Amino acid sequence: MKKYILMLIMGISLQIHAQRCVYQKVDSVKIVTMLQKAVDNHKNKTPLFFAHQLIGRPYVAHTLEGQPTERLVVNTRQLDCTTLVETVTALTICAKNKQTSFDAYCSMLEKLRYHHHKINGYTSRLHYFTDWILSNGKAGWVKEIQSNNTPFTAVQNVRVGYMSAHPLSYVALKNNPKDVKVIAAQERKLTGQTFSYIPNKQITNSKILRQTIHDGDILAIVTNKKGLDISHVGFAEWKSDGLHLLNASMIHKKVVLEPMTLAQYMKKHPSFLGIRVIRIK
């Protein structure tokens, strides 16, 4: 009887997930397995623990798109830079709260990904990473490190507008032109805000940078591309030769810990100006 009730509850839970989420069984198994392993060992409740479990996963862009209506996409099989950061952040918060269920993970992921922490159509998604930082910082899940002191010697004056200027590049906006106005309003709200960041010349293997950036911090790369605020995100990992970036890489076509230092990596991309630092609380 108890077994029957348990199976019935699981069946109802799967039906709820099917309505609310887009995922495969392998995703739910992977999430629960990682969470259980983390909760069983205190040392495993860190962003890098989870990020390392995803190394080698293929890089695939636009995995959140293609749904007729906006739904929560859970995909551990294919990741881009933003979904890697969201996945690891949700796992880290769940583990610290000793939550190991797939339902708890989905709930956390939804809160991190959307305005007001709830899905309400395509425009409710936090499309610009500055918006992601502000929303989740206000909720107390992350904290952006801001300072007027070295190594934070540069200031970003946010000027976003890429999405509203290129609506045909986004299937959802192409199919629903009225949503462009909503996106434009969100862009205007972000534009003009300022944030201190660490410019490329300050990214060195120095004592002050090691004290400033912790293993597992989210690194958001500031860009000079018109209409954008952040062009790439990943996780900080210190090695003997300096700071490295663990990221879902378009170049390597998978999740990797970059073999070159972050300083070397930044020099290879002329549009990269420096990094903003966000810590999962």
C-alpha positions as CSV (number, residue, x, y, z in Angstrom):
1,M,0.0,0.0,0.0
2,K,2.8,2.4,1.0
3,K,4.6,1.6,-2.2
4,Y,1.5,2.3,-4.3
5,I,1.0,5.7,-2.6
6,L,4.6,6.6,-3.2
7,M,4.3,5.6,-6.9
8,L,1.1,7.7,-7.1
9,I,2.8,10.7,-5.5
10,M,5.8,10.4,-7.9
11,G,3.4,10.1,-10.9
12,I,1.6,13.2,-9.8
13,S,4.9,15.0,-9.3
14,L,6.1,14.0,-12.8
15,Q,2.8,15.3,-14.3
16,I,3.3,18.6,-12.5
17,H,6.9,18.8,-13.8
18,A,5.8,18.0,-17.3
19,Q,3.4,20.9,-17.3
20,R,5.8,23.3,-15.7
21,C,9.2,22.2,-17.1
22,V,10.9,21.0,-20.2
23,Y,13.4,18.3,-19.2
24,Q,14.5,14.7,-19.7
25,K,14.7,12.0,-17.1
26,V,18.5,12.1,-17.4
27,D,18.4,15.7,-16.3
28,S,16.4,15.1,-13.1
29,V,18.6,12.1,-12.2
30,K,21.7,14.1,-12.7
31,I,20.4,17.0,-10.6
32,V,19.3,14.8,-7.7
33,T,22.5,12.7,-7.8
34,M,24.7,15.8,-7.6
35,L,22.6,17.3,-4.8
36,Q,22.7,14.1,-2.7
37,K,26.4,13.8,-3.2
38,A,26.9,17.4,-2.1
39,V,24.7,17.2,1.0
40,D,26.5,14.0,2.1
41,N,29.8,15.9,2.2
42,H,30.0,19.5,3.5
43,K,33.1,20.2,1.3
44,N,31.0,19.5,-1.8
45,K,28.6,22.4,-1.3
46,T,30.5,24.8,-3.5
47,P,30.0,26.2,-7.0
48,L,33.2,24.6,-8.3
49,F,32.1,21.2,-7.0
50,F,29.0,21.4,-9.2
51,A,30.7,23.1,-12.1
52,H,33.4,20.3,-12.3
53,Q,30.6,17.7,-12.5
54,L,29.5,19.4,-15.8
55,I,32.9,19.7,-17.4
56,G,32.8,18.1,-20.9
57,R,29.1,18.8,-21.4
58,P,28.6,20.1,-25.0
59,Y,28.2,23.8,-25.6
60,V,24.9,24.5,-27.3
61,A,23.4,28.0,-27.7
62,H,19.7,28.9,-27.4
63,T,18.7,25.9,-25.4
64,L,16.0,28.0,-23.7
65,E,14.3,28.9,-27.0
66,G,11.9,27.0,-29.2
67,Q,9.0,26.6,-26.9
68,P,5.6,27.9,-28.1
69,T,5.1,29.4,-24.6
70,E,7.8,30.2,-22.1
71,R,8.5,27.2,-19.8
72,L,11.2,26.3,-17.4
73,V,13.9,24.5,-19.4
74,V,16.1,22.2,-17.4
75,N,19.0,20.9,-19.5
76,T,22.1,19.5,-18.0
77,R,23.0,17.7,-21.3
78,Q,23.7,20.9,-23.3
79,L,24.8,24.2,-21.8
80,D,25.8,27.7,-22.8
81,C,27.6,30.2,-20.5
82,T,24.5,31.6,-18.9
83,T,22.7,28.3,-18.3
84,L,25.9,26.8,-16.8
85,V,26.0,29.7,-14.3
86,E,22.3,29.4,-13.5
87,T,22.5,25.6,-13.1
88,V,25.5,25.7,-10.8
89,T,24.0,28.6,-8.8
90,A,20.7,26.8,-8.3
91,L,22.5,23.6,-7.2
92,T,24.8,25.5,-4.8
93,I,21.9,27.2,-3.1
94,C,19.8,24.0,-2.8
95,A,22.8,22.1,-1.4
96,K,23.5,24.8,1.2
97,N,19.8,24.6,2.2
98,K,20.1,20.7,2.3
99,Q,17.5,20.4,-0.4
100,T,18.0,17.4,-2.7
101,S,14.7,17.1,-4.6
102,F,14.3,17.9,-8.3
103,D,11.3,20.0,-7.4
104,A,13.4,22.2,-5.1
105,Y,16.0,22.6,-7.8
106,C,13.3,23.6,-10.4
107,S,11.8,26.1,-8.0
108,M,15.2,27.7,-7.3
109,L,16.1,27.8,-11.0
110,E,12.9,29.5,-11.9
111,K,13.5,32.1,-9.2
112,L,17.0,32.8,-10.5
113,R,16.0,33.0,-14.2
114,Y,12.9,35.3,-14.1
115,H,11.8,38.7,-13.1
116,H,9.9,38.6,-9.8
117,H,11.2,35.0,-9.6
118,K,8.3,33.6,-11.6
119,I,7.7,32.7,-15.2
120,N,5.3,35.1,-16.9
121,G,6.1,34.9,-20.6
122,Y,9.2,35.5,-22.6
123,T,9.7,39.0,-21.3
124,S,9.8,37.8,-17.7
125,R,13.1,36.2,-18.4
126,L,16.2,38.1,-17.2
127,H,17.8,38.5,-20.6
128,Y,20.6,40.9,-19.6
129,F,23.1,39.6,-17.1
130,T,23.1,43.0,-15.2
131,D,19.4,42.4,-14.6
132,W,20.1,38.9,-13.4
133,I,22.7,40.2,-10.9
134,L,20.3,42.9,-9.6
135,S,17.3,40.7,-9.3
136,N,19.1,37.9,-7.5
137,G,21.2,40.3,-5.4
138,K,18.0,41.9,-4.2
139,A,16.7,38.5,-3.3
140,G,19.9,37.8,-1.3
141,W,21.1,34.8,-3.3
142,V,24.1,36.5,-4.8
143,K,26.2,39.6,-4.0
144,E,28.1,41.7,-6.5
145,I,31.5,42.7,-5.1
146,Q,31.7,46.5,-5.5
147,S,34.6,48.8,-4.4
148,N,36.3,52.0,-5.2
149,N,39.7,50.5,-4.4
150,T,42.2,48.5,-6.4
151,P,41.6,46.2,-8.3
152,F,38.2,47.8,-9.0
153,T,39.7,50.7,-10.9
154,A,37.2,51.0,-13.8
155,V,33.5,51.8,-14.0
156,Q,30.9,50.4,-16.4
157,N,28.2,52.8,-17.4
158,V,25.5,50.3,-18.7
159,R,24.1,51.1,-22.1
160,V,21.9,48.2,-23.3
161,G,19.5,48.1,-26.2
162,Y,20.7,45.2,-28.4
163,M,17.5,43.1,-28.2
164,S,15.0,45.9,-29.1
165,A,17.4,47.0,-31.9
166,H,17.6,43.5,-33.3
167,P,14.2,41.9,-32.7
168,L,14.4,39.7,-35.7
169,S,17.4,37.9,-34.2
170,Y,15.0,36.5,-31.5
171,V,12.3,34.1,-32.5
172,A,10.0,35.1,-29.6
173,L,10.2,38.8,-30.5
174,K,9.8,38.1,-34.2
175,N,6.7,36.1,-33.5
176,N,5.4,38.6,-30.9
177,P,6.4,42.2,-32.0
178,K,4.4,43.7,-29.2
179,D,6.9,42.3,-26.7
180,V,9.7,44.5,-28.2
181,K,8.2,47.5,-26.3
182,V,8.4,45.6,-23.0
183,I,12.0,44.6,-23.6
184,A,12.8,48.2,-24.6
185,A,11.4,49.4,-21.3
186,Q,13.5,46.9,-19.4
187,E,16.6,48.2,-21.3
188,R,15.8,51.8,-20.4
189,K,15.6,50.9,-16.7
190,L,19.1,49.3,-16.8
191,T,20.7,52.0,-19.0
192,G,22.6,54.6,-17.0
193,Q,23.4,52.4,-14.0
194,T,27.0,52.2,-13.1
195,F,29.2,49.4,-11.6
196,S,32.8,49.1,-10.7
197,Y,34.8,46.3,-12.3
198,I,38.3,45.0,-12.6
199,P,39.9,46.0,-15.9
200,N,42.2,43.7,-17.8
201,K,45.4,45.4,-16.6
202,Q,44.4,44.5,-13.0
203,I,43.9,40.8,-13.8
204,T,47.2,39.5,-12.5
205,N,48.5,36.7,-10.3
206,S,48.7,39.1,-7.3
207,K,47.9,38.8,-3.6
208,I,45.3,41.5,-3.8
209,L,43.4,39.8,-6.6
210,R,43.6,36.4,-4.8
211,Q,42.1,38.1,-1.8
212,T,39.4,39.8,-3.9
213,I,38.2,36.9,-6.1
214,H,37.3,33.6,-4.4
215,D,37.2,30.2,-6.1
216,G,33.7,29.7,-7.4
217,D,32.9,33.4,-7.8
218,I,30.9,34.2,-10.9
219,L,32.9,36.3,-13.4
220,A,30.9,38.5,-15.8
221,I,33.0,39.8,-18.7
222,V,32.3,43.5,-19.5
223,T,32.1,44.2,-23.2
224,N,32.4,47.2,-25.5
225,K,29.9,45.8,-28.0
226,K,27.2,48.3,-28.7
227,G,23.9,47.6,-26.8
228,L,25.3,44.8,-24.6
229,D,26.5,44.9,-20.9
230,I,28.1,41.4,-20.5
231,S,29.3,39.2,-23.3
232,H,30.4,36.1,-21.4
233,V,30.1,34.5,-17.9
234,G,31.8,31.7,-16.0
235,F,33.4,30.7,-12.7
236,A,36.7,31.7,-11.1
237,E,39.2,29.0,-10.3
238,W,42.7,29.8,-9.0
239,K,45.7,27.7,-10.1
240,S,49.4,28.2,-9.2
241,D,49.9,30.3,-12.4
242,G,47.0,32.5,-11.8
243,L,43.2,32.9,-12.3
244,H,41.4,30.6,-14.7
245,L,37.8,30.6,-16.1
246,L,35.6,27.6,-15.9
247,N,33.0,28.2,-18.6
248,A,30.7,26.8,-21.3
249,S,33.0,27.6,-24.2
250,M,31.9,28.3,-27.7
251,I,35.5,27.9,-28.8
252,H,36.1,24.5,-27.2
253,K,32.4,23.5,-27.9
254,K,32.0,22.2,-24.3
255,V,32.3,23.1,-20.6
256,V,36.0,23.5,-19.8
257,L,38.4,24.9,-17.3
258,E,40.3,27.2,-19.7
259,P,44.0,25.9,-19.9
260,M,45.2,29.5,-20.3
261,T,45.0,32.1,-17.5
262,L,42.2,34.6,-17.5
263,A,44.7,37.3,-18.2
264,Q,45.8,35.5,-21.4
265,Y,42.2,34.7,-22.3
266,M,41.1,38.3,-22.1
267,K,43.9,39.5,-24.4
268,K,42.6,37.2,-27.1
269,H,39.3,39.0,-27.2
270,P,39.6,42.8,-28.0
271,S,36.0,43.5,-27.0
272,F,36.5,42.2,-23.4
273,L,37.3,45.1,-21.1
274,G,37.4,43.4,-17.7
275,I,35.3,41.5,-15.2
276,R,32.5,42.1,-12.7
277,V,32.6,39.7,-9.7
278,I,29.5,38.1,-8.2
279,R,29.5,35.8,-5.2
280,I,26.9,33.2,-4.5
281,K,25.8,33.8,-0.9
